[in-house]
Amino acid sequence: MTSPLPSARRVEPAVADAAILGITRPHPSLWTYYLLACLVFPPAFPFLILPAWFRYHTMRYRFDAEGISMSWGILFRREIILNYARIQDIHLKSNLVERWLGLGRILVQTASGNSGAEMVIEGIREYEAVRDFLYARMRGVGDPGPAKTDAGGPDELAAALREVAAELRTIRATLAQRPPAE
């Protein structure tokens, strides 16, 4: 199996995970993107630049063992917290300008009923590595394994299930031998 990262960017999974867990702010190129986006409408520039500046300077990310957190805003503070277990799908998106700046957006969808993404992580250069990190957490890769229960380990559970299946076969055979009720 080949790595989705180009050979020049391949790193050990533990190193990549540590780098992703350390992401707390968007890349400075996101501010350049916001400026260019505001310049598309010159008459509205003074009104568009202020919210973009506040969004960029207050945007924070937190990746931890339980999930992702994203927050931004000054007057109207907004925070989104998603557990990895709630994630249903992950998409990558970038337009021409974002690709030119080396940025991408990660659209994280949950089963909330919304047609759009629940969280859009933007301003990240390592967007493919973050996507792979989220997919691994979403699917439970790296979990410590089956939890130890009172019944014991996985071998004891398999033995108990085989015993139940044998008992069900016996009951089915006994019922098949009974005469039909009239």
Backbone torsions as a table, in degrees:
resi	resn	phi	psi	omega
1	MET	NA	135.2	-178.7
2	THR	-97.0	154.0	179.2
3	SER	-78.6	143.3	178.4
4	PRO	-72.2	-13.6	179.2
5	LEU	-85.5	143.3	175.5
6	PRO	-59.2	155.3	-174.5
7	SER	-57.4	-31.9	-179.8
8	ALA	-70.6	-21.4	-176.4
9	ARG	-109.5	6.6	179.8
10	ARG	-66.6	133.5	177.2
11	VAL	-139.4	163.2	177.2
12	GLU	-64.7	145.4	-178.7
13	PRO	-57.3	-39.5	-179.2
14	ALA	-65.4	-38.2	178.7
15	VAL	-68.2	-43.7	179.1
16	ALA	-62.9	-42.3	178.7
17	ASP	-62.6	-42.0	179.5
18	ALA	-64.1	-38.7	178.7
19	ALA	-66.0	-40.4	-179.4
20	ILE	-70.4	-41.1	177.6
21	LEU	-62.8	-21.6	179.6
22	GLY	-86.7	-5.5	179.5
23	ILE	-72.3	121.4	178.2
24	THR	-125.9	-19.9	-177.3
25	ARG	-133.3	155.2	173.6
26	PRO	-70.1	159.5	178.5
27	HIS	-67.6	146.7	179.1
28	PRO	-57.6	-21.6	177.8
29	SER	-64.0	-20.8	178.4
30	LEU	-64.0	-36.7	177.7
31	TRP	-63.0	-39.8	176.3
32	THR	-61.2	-42.6	178.7
33	TYR	-62.1	-45.1	178.3
34	TYR	-60.7	-41.7	178.1
35	LEU	-61.0	-46.7	179.7
36	LEU	-63.5	-38.7	178.8
37	ALA	-65.6	-37.4	178.7
38	CYS	-71.8	-30.1	-179.7
39	LEU	-72.9	-12.8	178.8
40	VAL	-63.9	-31.3	179.4
41	PHE	-117.6	80.8	-174.4
42	PRO	-53.5	-42.2	-179.3
43	PRO	-65.2	-28.8	-178.4
44	ALA	-92.6	-0.2	-176.1
45	PHE	-50.8	-48.7	-178.8
46	PRO	-61.1	-29.7	-178.6
47	PHE	-84.8	-27.2	-178.2
48	LEU	-86.9	-31.2	-173.2
49	ILE	-70.2	-36.0	-177.5
50	LEU	-64.0	-50.6	176.3
51	PRO	-61.9	-35.4	178.6
52	ALA	-65.7	-41.0	179.1
53	TRP	-63.2	-45.9	178.6
54	PHE	-63.3	-41.1	179.7
55	ARG	-62.1	-47.9	-178.3
56	TYR	-62.9	-45.9	-174.4
57	HIS	-77.1	-14.8	178.5
58	THR	-108.2	-4.3	-177.2
59	MET	-70.5	127.5	179.5
60	ARG	-134.9	143.1	175.8
61	TYR	-120.2	151.9	171.7
62	ARG	-144.4	119.4	174.3
63	PHE	-106.7	125.0	177.5
64	ASP	-137.9	-168.6	-175.3
65	ALA	-67.9	-27.5	-176.5
66	GLU	-92.9	-33.4	-176.5
67	GLY	177.5	-160.4	-177.4
68	ILE	-115.5	145.0	174.8
69	SER	-131.4	138.2	177.7
70	MET	-136.9	132.9	179.4
71	SER	-140.4	152.6	177.7
72	TRP	-164.4	163.6	174.6
73	GLY	108.8	153.5	177.3
74	ILE	-113.9	-63.2	178.5
75	LEU	-73.8	-45.1	180.0
76	PHE	-113.9	86.1	-177.0
77	ARG	-72.4	132.3	180.0
78	ARG	-127.8	136.4	177.9
79	GLU	-137.8	134.6	177.6
80	ILE	-121.5	128.6	177.4
81	ILE	-123.7	124.2	179.4
82	LEU	-123.7	129.7	171.5
83	ASN	-79.7	147.6	-179.8
84	TYR	-59.6	-32.6	-178.2
85	ALA	-66.9	-25.3	-179.2
86	ARG	-81.4	-15.7	-175.7
87	ILE	-69.4	128.6	178.8
88	GLN	-102.5	-39.7	-175.9
89	ASP	-154.4	154.0	-178.8
90	ILE	-134.0	130.6	178.9
91	HIS	-124.7	148.4	172.9
92	LEU	-107.1	140.5	-179.4
93	LYS	-145.0	138.0	172.4
94	SER	-157.8	136.8	177.9
95	ASN	-90.2	-175.6	-175.9
96	LEU	-60.1	-44.9	-178.3
97	VAL	-67.4	-41.1	178.7
98	GLU	-63.2	-41.7	177.0
99	ARG	-63.0	-40.1	178.3
100	TRP	-61.2	-37.1	179.1
101	LEU	-85.4	-5.1	-179.9
102	GLY	79.2	21.9	-177.7
103	LEU	-106.2	164.4	174.3
104	GLY	-154.3	159.6	177.0
105	ARG	-110.4	140.3	177.7
106	ILE	-111.1	114.4	-179.7
107	LEU	-97.2	117.4	-177.2
108	VAL	-106.2	122.0	-178.9
109	GLN	-111.0	145.1	175.9
110	THR	-121.6	-179.8	178.8
111	ALA	-90.0	40.9	-175.6
112	SER	-80.4	-11.7	-178.4
113	GLY	98.1	-12.7	176.2
114	ASN	-74.1	145.1	177.2
115	SER	-79.7	-23.0	-179.8
116	GLY	-94.2	-176.5	-179.5
117	ALA	-76.1	143.4	176.4
118	GLU	-74.2	-35.6	-179.3
119	MET	-140.7	137.1	175.3
120	VAL	-119.1	109.4	178.1
121	ILE	-89.5	114.9	-176.0
122	GLU	-122.2	160.9	178.1
123	GLY	79.6	28.9	-178.4
124	ILE	-112.2	129.9	177.9
125	ARG	-83.4	-32.4	-178.8
126	GLU	-92.4	45.1	-172.3
127	TYR	-63.9	-33.8	178.6
128	GLU	-69.6	-39.5	177.9
129	ALA	-66.7	-38.2	177.8
130	VAL	-66.3	-40.9	177.0
131	ARG	-59.4	-46.7	179.6
132	ASP	-63.8	-39.3	176.7
133	PHE	-59.9	-46.4	-179.1
134	LEU	-66.9	-40.9	176.7
135	TYR	-60.6	-41.6	179.6
136	ALA	-62.9	-43.0	179.3
137	ARG	-70.0	-37.3	-179.4
138	MET	-63.0	-39.3	-177.8
139	ARG	-88.8	-4.7	176.7
140	GLY	85.5	16.0	177.5
141	VAL	-67.1	137.7	179.7
142	GLY	89.2	4.4	175.0
143	ASP	-69.0	152.6	-177.5
144	PRO	-66.1	-10.1	179.5
145	GLY	113.4	-173.2	-178.1
146	PRO	-64.8	139.1	-179.8
147	ALA	-72.1	143.8	179.0
148	LYS	-76.3	124.2	-179.9
149	THR	-111.7	-178.2	177.9
150	ASP	-64.4	-28.8	-178.2
151	ALA	-73.9	-14.1	-179.8
152	GLY	108.9	-153.5	-176.6
153	GLY	-87.3	-170.2	-177.8
154	PRO	-64.3	-31.1	179.3
155	ASP	-66.0	-41.5	178.9
156	GLU	-67.6	-35.7	177.6
157	LEU	-65.4	-42.7	178.3
158	ALA	-63.2	-40.1	178.8
159	ALA	-64.7	-40.8	178.8
160	ALA	-65.0	-40.2	178.5
161	LEU	-66.2	-38.2	176.6
162	ARG	-63.5	-39.2	179.0
163	GLU	-64.7	-42.9	178.3
164	VAL	-63.7	-42.3	179.3
165	ALA	-63.3	-40.7	178.5
166	ALA	-64.1	-41.5	179.1
167	GLU	-64.8	-39.3	177.0
168	LEU	-64.7	-37.8	176.9
169	ARG	-62.9	-40.4	178.7
170	THR	-63.5	-44.0	179.3
171	ILE	-63.5	-42.4	179.6
172	ARG	-62.5	-42.7	179.5
173	ALA	-65.6	-39.6	178.6
174	THR	-64.3	-43.4	178.9
175	LEU	-65.4	-34.7	179.7
176	ALA	-69.0	-27.4	-179.0
177	GLN	-82.7	-17.8	-179.1
178	ARG	-69.0	144.2	176.9
179	PRO	-69.9	146.5	180.0
180	PRO	-63.0	143.5	179.6
181	ALA	-75.7	138.9	179.9
182	GLU	-103.6	NA	NA
